Each structure stands twice: as C-alpha cells, then as structure tokens.
Amino acid sequence: MTPGRLAAGAATVGGLLLRSAQWWPEADALVEGQTVLTHGQAWARAQTVASRLASRGVRPGDRIALALPNGWRYAVAYYGVQLAGAIAVLVNTRFTAPEIEYVLADSGADFVVVDAGLAPRVPQTCAHWDVDELTAPGPQAGELPGLAAASTDIANILYTSGTTGYPKGAMQTHGNLVFNAGTVGSVFRVSPDDRTLVVAPMFHATGLASQLIGFGAHGAACVLAPRFRAADMLAAFVEHGITFFAGVTAMIHLVLADPGMGTVDLSALRTVCFGGAPVAEAFLTEAAGRLPGVSFANVWGLTEATSIVTCALGQEWLERPWSVGRPVPGIEVAVAIDEQVVDPAPDAVGELWVRGPAVTAGYWGRPEATAQTFGAAGWLRTGDIGRADAEGYVQVLDRMKDMIIRGGENIYSLEVECVIARHPAVGEVAVVGVPDTVFGERVRAVAVLREGASLSIGTLREWAGSQLADYKLPAELVTVSELPRNASGKVIKKQLARLVTETPPARASR
C-alpha cells in the first residue's frame, strides 16, 4: 500500500486506529507480557481515555504530556489524546528533572500522565494523572473531535535531546504521521501477520511514529518492551513470533553475543532494521552471516522529518554497505553547498537537505529556530554532511558538529569508524576530535574491545594506515567498557571528547 493510498483512507492518527479496528477487530494490536489487546479493544480503550480527558475540560489543541515507560497503557493513553483532538507531548523519561520541568512548562501541558514508578521524578509543573486511572475500563466518548482534525494540525511534540542549549519541540502533524505510516507499509510490506518488537522508546520517532502508528495502521501487532535486555529480547522473538525488529547496532551486537543465541528458533524473523546510529560495514557482514534468513535494512531519518527519510533494504544494502539507501517515495534529498542546493552531481559533498510530506511544522514556540532549520521552498536542513551517487543512494558522512578539522583537512568521523570497526580486536568504536595546539584538532578513537583482546595505538595506526590517509589516522586510542548513549541509542560524542577514561589515552607521535 502506498503512502498516498493510506492517506486517502485515513487522514488522522485516530483515523488510522479506527480503520484498523474496523478492518482487523480481532487481530492482536498491543501485547505486553500476558496482556493482549486486539485492534477493536485498543480502539474501545482509547475512546474511554478520550472521554475522561473531555470530562476534565481537555479541548482540541490542548497539550497532554506522557511521561511513561513503553507499554500498552502508553499506547492507549496516546491514542486517547489523539481522539480527543489534543496534542501529545512525548516526554523523554531519561531527561533530568530540570529538563522534564522545562518541557512541561515550554509546551504548556495541562496534564502529565505518569505511572507510579516515574511519578516521583516528574516535577509538579502541571497536574499529574495516573495512567492506571486514565486507561481503566469505563464509558466511551460520545464525540471524538480528533477524527475531524486537519492534516496540518499538530498531533505530537517531540523534544530534542538538548545537546546544544534547551530542548526544542518538533511539531509532528497528523499529515506527517499518516504519510510515514504509509511509508512503513510500502517499504517493509507490512501485513496483519506481522509482529514488531518495540524496544525503541515510544517518546522517540522510531518507537512511536514508525512502529506503534506505522505497524498498527496495517493491522500488525506491536509487542511492547519497557526496556532492552538481550536475553529478554531473544525470549520475546520466540514467544511472540517476532517478524520485524528495529534498533541500533549495539542492541544486535548484544543479541548476537548472548549465550542463548545459538539455541533459539528465529525462523519467524524476516527483517532487522537499523537506524539512529551508523552501522559499520564489518558488523553488517557479521550480522548477515549469523542470521542468514533475515533481510537487513538501514534507515536514515530524524525527528524533524517524522521518522523515515531513506532506506536501503536487503540486497541493495549488502551491495552498498556504505549507504543509507535512496529517499522513500514522496521524499526528496538534496546536497546543499554554501546554503544552495546543487545540481544532482554525483558525489558532491555538502549538507543533506530534505523536502516532502514528512517534514514537520517546525519547533514549538521557536520561530527563529524554525526559520533557521526549516528553510525556503520547504527544505529541511538536517545538519548531516553527506553525498549521493549517480543512482541516488545517499551516504551520510558525519554530523556537521562532529566533523573533525585537522590542519585545514576535513575528517569525517564515520569514515574512520568504519575502518577501525573492521579490526578484529574492536567490538565497537566512536571517533571524535579533541583540541590540539598544533593542528587545531586531533583524532581520538574510543573503542570497546572484544573479550580478551588488546590493542595499542601503534598497532591500530599501522593496521589502518593502508586504508586511511595519514591525517585521518587516530592520534589517540581510549578503551572503555561501553560507549555512552542517549535514549535512542546514539553515541553521545560530546562525552567522549571530555571522557574520564578507564584507560588513559594512548597517543601516537606526530
């Protein structure tokens, strides 16, 4: 089903839920532990939530914050907010208390929905509403104004991680989310027989926009996990017959290393999708060898573009392991140099810009930031540096803020990481620039070594010297037990530059 056909069938997030309840009322929709809700039951519970919200005076356009772990209650509460016509403010529960307080105040939330575990960490900036009370059985709403929302109306506000100042709330519209749901269905050929394991936080685009909404819109089941544990994930694959998994490289690393990996039956699993962090070519080769019956996908996207921008799936990714794929139907990706979109000259390097129905409406209450990021003619400035080849396959080279400049030479950290990741002693690696009095910056590699392995900076430089220009070679090697990551699985490179190391940096001579 194409994005356009899906959009014609349902124009709002609540409309997608209604359509699934009408078409697949008895099919599983939400699964958490031993609790299973069909699409029909999820629709009924969401109507009850909408009724309770209306009874407390919630009106279309009001903001209702959700500060919850993954689970069926989160999903039902979210859909209820949509049916009430309100805007869901998705709170990153890994934020500190001051960050959460800022999000609640900045969004002007009327209520924040919490559970018993998280309530003590959520400031009383607005009234708390216990999720058990909100989602309990009860009367259904007489009116559902959310079904009449315009495609341009705001459905969600997702706040950025705030690594450069205060978090900014990206405004995702109903039209954005319906389009992305169509993309999920057409790209991954989702059917009611599919079951996706949702370990990505539902306060991020992957877990909410692409899995909960995207798979649910096609009658598939979402198996909801409150947190990631490799052993639990393997058990869920088997118990629930998981067909589709989305996560970051580190998750699959841990699954493949789990002692139970060789004993479980993963015959139902057909697709593993990576996103949110770069995937080293060496790891793709390893994963494909360990899971020969699985089709692997690489997705590039960002919250400001709802979720999915490009995708490389199956053989096309194996043949181009450097690529994040081509733009999905309806989306344009261009390379911009000096704030100008260049003609589609293959391999020109610049900032990647995105245009199309997935581009969100800007930042909540931030007109200046919106104008800076959401430019003229509908182009979204992504902040990623990349290129595209003659066939339109996109390569992401680095974040603009992560690019290393050594002695006037640009060094893309992803390029260096992909080489180092192939070293047999390296399990994971991230590369950052650190200040250098002579060259401005030098390259630091921070690595998690494989069990029992050792590696010196000299050995690493000698090994990588045939694959990288000398100025790109790491000048420092730091080994750690794990890389610091945010809630979406991305490595927090800012921490690596000022890392208090477990092993002091081993430096090479200049």
Secondary structure as GFF3:
##gff-version 3
##sequence-region A 1 510
A	DSSP	alpha_helix	3	9	.	.	.	ID=ss1
A	DSSP	alpha_helix	13	23	.	.	.	ID=ss2
A	DSSP	beta_strand	28	32	.	.	.	ID=ss3
A	DSSP	beta_strand	35	38	.	.	.	ID=ss4
A	DSSP	alpha_helix	39	55	.	.	.	ID=ss5
A	DSSP	beta_strand	63	67	.	.	.	ID=ss6
A	DSSP	alpha_helix	72	83	.	.	.	ID=ss7
A	DSSP	beta_strand	87	90	.	.	.	ID=ss8
A	DSSP	alpha_helix	97	107	.	.	.	ID=ss9
A	DSSP	beta_strand	111	114	.	.	.	ID=ss10
A	DSSP	three_ten_helix	119	121	.	.	.	ID=ss11
A	DSSP	beta_strand	127	130	.	.	.	ID=ss12
A	DSSP	alpha_helix	131	135	.	.	.	ID=ss13
A	DSSP	three_ten_helix	145	148	.	.	.	ID=ss14
A	DSSP	beta_strand	154	159	.	.	.	ID=ss15
A	DSSP	beta_strand	169	173	.	.	.	ID=ss16
A	DSSP	alpha_helix	174	188	.	.	.	ID=ss17
A	DSSP	beta_strand	195	198	.	.	.	ID=ss18
A	DSSP	alpha_helix	205	205	.	.	.	ID=ss19
A	DSSP	pi_helix	206	213	.	.	.	ID=ss20
A	DSSP	alpha_helix	214	216	.	.	.	ID=ss21
A	DSSP	beta_strand	221	224	.	.	.	ID=ss22
A	DSSP	alpha_helix	230	240	.	.	.	ID=ss23
A	DSSP	beta_strand	244	247	.	.	.	ID=ss24
A	DSSP	alpha_helix	249	257	.	.	.	ID=ss25
A	DSSP	three_ten_helix	259	263	.	.	.	ID=ss26
A	DSSP	beta_strand	271	274	.	.	.	ID=ss27
A	DSSP	alpha_helix	281	290	.	.	.	ID=ss28
A	DSSP	beta_strand	295	300	.	.	.	ID=ss29
A	DSSP	three_ten_helix	303	305	.	.	.	ID=ss30
A	DSSP	beta_strand	310	313	.	.	.	ID=ss31
A	DSSP	alpha_helix	315	319	.	.	.	ID=ss32
A	DSSP	beta_strand	326	327	.	.	.	ID=ss33
A	DSSP	beta_strand	332	337	.	.	.	ID=ss34
A	DSSP	beta_strand	340	341	.	.	.	ID=ss35
A	DSSP	beta_strand	350	355	.	.	.	ID=ss36
A	DSSP	alpha_helix	367	373	.	.	.	ID=ss37
A	DSSP	three_ten_helix	376	378	.	.	.	ID=ss38
A	DSSP	beta_strand	380	388	.	.	.	ID=ss39
A	DSSP	beta_strand	394	399	.	.	.	ID=ss40
A	DSSP	three_ten_helix	400	402	.	.	.	ID=ss41
A	DSSP	beta_strand	404	406	.	.	.	ID=ss42
A	DSSP	beta_strand	409	411	.	.	.	ID=ss43
A	DSSP	alpha_helix	413	420	.	.	.	ID=ss44
A	DSSP	beta_strand	426	436	.	.	.	ID=ss45
A	DSSP	beta_strand	440	449	.	.	.	ID=ss46
A	DSSP	alpha_helix	457	464	.	.	.	ID=ss47
A	DSSP	three_ten_helix	470	472	.	.	.	ID=ss48
A	DSSP	beta_strand	476	479	.	.	.	ID=ss49
A	DSSP	alpha_helix	493	497	.	.	.	ID=ss50
A	DSSP	beta_strand	506	507	.	.	.	ID=ss51
###
